Amino acid sequence: MPPQADEGAGPGTGAVRRAAVLGSPVAHSLSPQLHLAAYRALGLSGWTYERIETDEAALPGFVDGLGPEWAGLSLTMPLKRAVLPLLDRISDTAASVDAVNTVVFEADGSRSGDNTDIPGLLAALAERGVTRVPAAAVLGAGATASSALAALSRVCDGEVVAYVRSAARAAEMRGWGERLGVDVRTAPWDEAAEGLRAPLVVATTPAGSTDALADAVPEAPGTLFDVLYEPWPTPLAARWAARGGQVLGGLDLLVHQAVLQVERMTGRRPVPLAAMREAGEAALAAR
């Protein structure tokens, strides 16, 4: 059966509609490949999606200048919080972490904000059979780490240990834990090797940050979700897989959150996850 438009869906397949990913830097983003693959599979011949370099100072003017052909925006750093004052409403999910990665321009001209990182992370875990864990570890403390905590609030039955590099970051993570209802304990980064024994480990750090931990992967590791997708695999992910553990990468998160963005912007379901994943894998292989 071909994809169907939900009730209240947007314009037909040939209507001219625009969307884009904004951020700084944004040249590395795989979002265009994923969204365009979805549009092709859905038969949305009039839809386009591009990368637009935009910083916090330029964001208000850019958004105010958009015409009626614009369906939505994907936002990456540093715009996920900067966009909040520009929106008419945000979802409960976005409000839980004060971060929006998806803007939808509604038919009445209003602007709605959502966060698909959190449900995207949950969907990626569920795809691999991870729906409940007794405990978890988070490596790092930033915007992605707060989204990870929000996701863990729904799958982790016990303590989450966050390994961080500073007292300020530790306090921030404990604050997020209180806000999200997660039992968070913080530990210094030099103890991060101990966290690799957790049933679920979510690595949210920049490239290179976890390389030294590869030698500390236990003999029978659980599940590692490393949110990086380039370079891939990271040394930690490679060692984890070599020792028989389950590994999810940044592309898994990117694809699942992009599926939800396409749903929000186009009103179409089901969105072709397999075609989007294939496009992402091909784009990474070509780099």
C-alpha positions in Angstrom: 0.0 0.0 0.0 1.4 3.4 -0.9 2.0 6.0 1.9 -1.1 7.7 3.0 -1.6 11.3 4.1 -2.9 11.6 7.6 -6.0 13.7 8.3 -5.0 17.3 8.1 -1.8 16.5 6.0 -0.1 19.2 4.0 -0.1 20.0 0.3 -0.2 17.3 -2.4 2.8 15.6 -3.9 3.5 18.3 -6.5 3.2 21.3 -4.3 6.3 23.5 -4.0 7.5 23.3 -0.4 10.8 24.1 1.2 12.6 22.9 4.3 16.2 23.2 5.5 18.6 22.4 8.3 20.1 25.4 10.1 23.1 25.6 12.3 26.7 26.7 12.5 28.7 24.8 11.3 26.2 22.9 9.1 28.2 21.8 6.0 28.7 18.3 7.5 25.0 17.6 8.0 23.5 14.5 6.5 20.0 15.8 6.9 19.5 16.8 3.3 20.4 13.3 2.1 17.9 11.8 4.5 15.0 14.2 4.0 15.4 14.2 0.2 15.4 10.4 0.2 12.1 10.4 2.1 10.6 12.9 -0.3 11.5 10.8 -3.3 10.1 7.7 -1.7 6.9 9.5 -0.8 6.5 11.0 -4.3 6.8 14.6 -3.0 8.3 15.9 -6.2 7.9 19.6 -5.3 9.7 19.4 -2.0 13.3 20.7 -1.5 15.6 20.5 1.5 18.9 22.3 1.9 21.7 23.3 4.4 21.8 26.9 5.5 24.6 28.2 7.7 22.9 30.3 10.4 24.1 31.4 13.8 22.2 32.7 16.8 22.4 36.3 15.8 21.0 35.7 12.3 18.2 33.3 13.3 15.4 35.8 14.2 15.8 37.7 10.9 16.0 34.5 8.9 12.9 33.0 10.4 10.9 36.2 10.1 11.8 36.5 6.4 10.5 33.0 5.4 7.6 32.8 2.9 4.5 30.6 2.9 6.3 27.9 0.8 8.3 26.9 3.9 7.1 23.8 5.7 9.7 23.4 8.4 13.2 23.6 9.7 15.6 21.2 11.3 17.9 22.8 13.9 21.3 21.8 15.0 23.8 23.5 17.4 23.8 26.3 18.4 20.2 27.0 17.6 18.2 24.5 19.6 17.6 26.9 22.5 18.1 30.1 20.6 14.9 29.4 18.6 12.6 29.2 21.7 11.6 32.9 21.8 10.6 32.7 18.1 8.0 30.0 18.5 4.3 30.2 19.3 4.2 26.8 21.0 6.5 23.9 21.8 5.8 20.3 22.6 6.0 18.8 26.1 9.0 16.8 24.9 10.9 20.0 23.8 9.9 21.8 27.0 11.3 19.0 29.1 14.8 19.8 27.9 14.4 23.4 26.8 15.6 22.4 23.3 13.9 22.4 19.9 15.3 20.6 16.9 12.2 20.8 14.7 10.1 23.8 13.6 6.9 23.3 11.7 5.1 26.2 10.0 1.4 25.6 10.5 -1.3 26.4 8.0 -2.5 29.3 10.2 1.0 30.9 10.1 2.0 29.9 13.6 5.3 28.3 14.5 5.4 25.0 16.4 8.6 23.6 18.0 9.3 19.9 18.8 12.2 17.8 19.8 12.6 14.6 17.8 16.0 13.7 19.3 14.5 12.1 22.4 11.9 9.9 20.7 14.4 9.2 18.0 16.9 7.9 20.5 14.1 5.7 22.0 13.0 4.4 18.6 16.6 3.5 17.7 17.0 1.6 21.0 13.6 -0.1 20.6 14.6 -1.2 17.0 17.5 -3.1 18.7 15.3 -4.6 21.4 16.4 -2.2 24.2 13.2 -1.2 25.9 14.1 -1.6 29.6 17.4 -1.6 31.4 18.2 -1.8 35.1 20.9 0.9 35.0 22.8 3.1 32.6 25.8 5.3 32.1 26.1 8.6 30.2 29.5 9.8 29.0 29.6 13.5 28.8 27.4 16.4 29.8 25.9 18.8 27.2 22.8 19.3 25.2 22.9 15.7 23.8 23.4 14.4 27.3 20.3 16.1 28.6 18.3 14.5 25.7 19.8 11.2 26.6 18.7 11.6 30.2 15.2 12.4 29.0 15.1 9.2 27.0 16.6 7.2 29.8 13.8 8.4 32.1 11.6 6.1 30.0 13.7 3.0 29.8 16.0 2.9 32.8 14.6 1.4 36.0 17.6 2.3 38.2 20.5 4.7 38.6 22.1 6.6 35.7 25.8 7.5 36.3 27.0 10.5 34.3 30.8 10.8 33.8 31.8 14.4 33.5 34.9 16.6 33.4 34.0 19.4 35.7 32.0 20.2 38.9 29.9 22.6 37.0 28.9 20.0 34.5 28.2 17.5 37.3 25.8 20.0 38.9 24.1 20.6 35.6 23.5 16.9 35.1 22.2 16.4 38.6 19.8 19.3 37.9 18.6 17.7 34.7 18.1 14.4 36.6 15.9 16.1 39.2 13.9 17.9 36.5 13.4 14.8 34.4 12.8 12.4 37.3 15.9 10.4 36.7 18.1 9.0 39.5 21.4 10.6 38.4 24.7 10.2 40.2 27.8 12.0 38.8 31.3 10.7 38.7 34.6 12.2 37.4 35.7 11.5 33.9 38.8 9.6 35.0 36.4 6.9 36.4 34.5 6.5 33.1 36.0 3.1 32.5 33.9 1.8 35.3 30.8 3.0 33.5 31.4 0.7 30.6 30.1 -2.1 32.7 26.6 -0.7 32.7 23.9 -2.5 30.7 23.5 0.6 28.5 26.1 3.2 27.9 25.3 6.4 26.0 28.4 8.3 24.7 27.6 12.0 24.0 31.1 13.4 23.7 32.9 14.9 20.8 35.1 12.9 18.4 38.2 11.6 20.1 37.0 12.0 23.7 36.3 8.3 24.3 39.2 6.8 22.3 41.3 6.1 25.4 38.4 4.1 26.9 38.6 1.4 24.1 41.0 -0.7 26.1 38.7 -0.7 29.1 35.7 -2.4 27.3 34.7 -5.4 29.4 34.7 -8.9 28.1 30.9 -9.2 27.9 29.6 -5.6 27.2 26.0 -4.6 27.0 24.7 -2.0 24.6 26.7 1.1 23.5 24.9 4.0 21.9 27.7 6.4 20.6 26.0 9.4 19.1 28.9 10.2 16.7 28.5 9.2 13.0 31.8 10.6 11.7 34.4 9.2 12.0 32.8 5.8 12.3 33.3 3.5 14.0 35.0 5.2 16.9 37.7 3.1 18.6 35.3 2.6 21.5 32.5 1.3 19.2 34.9 -0.9 17.3 36.3 -2.6 20.4 32.8 -2.9 21.8 31.6 -4.7 18.7 34.7 -6.9 18.7 33.9 -8.1 22.2 30.3 -9.1 21.3 28.5 -6.0 22.5 25.6 -4.4 20.7 26.5 -1.0 19.1 24.3 1.8 17.9 25.8 4.9 16.3 24.9 8.4 15.4 23.4 7.5 12.1 20.8 5.4 14.0 19.8 8.4 16.0 19.9 10.7 13.0 17.7 8.5 10.9 15.1 7.9 13.5 14.8 11.6 14.5 14.7 12.6 10.8 11.8 10.1 10.2 9.8 12.0 12.9 10.8 15.4 11.4 9.5 14.3 8.0 6.3 13.1 9.5 5.8 16.5 11.3 6.6 18.6 8.2 4.8 16.6 5.5 2.0 15.0 7.5 2.7 11.7 5.7 3.0 8.3 7.2 4.6 5.8 7.0 7.9 7.5 6.4 10.5 5.3 4.5 13.1 4.6 7.2 15.0 2.1 5.2 15.4 4.5 2.2 16.6 7.2 4.6 19.1 4.9 6.3 20.4 3.7 2.9 20.9 7.3 1.8 22.8 8.2 5.0 25.0 5.1 4.7 25.8 6.0 1.1 26.6 9.6 2.0 29.0 8.5 4.7 30.7 6.0 2.5 31.3 8.6 -0.1 33.2 10.9 2.3 
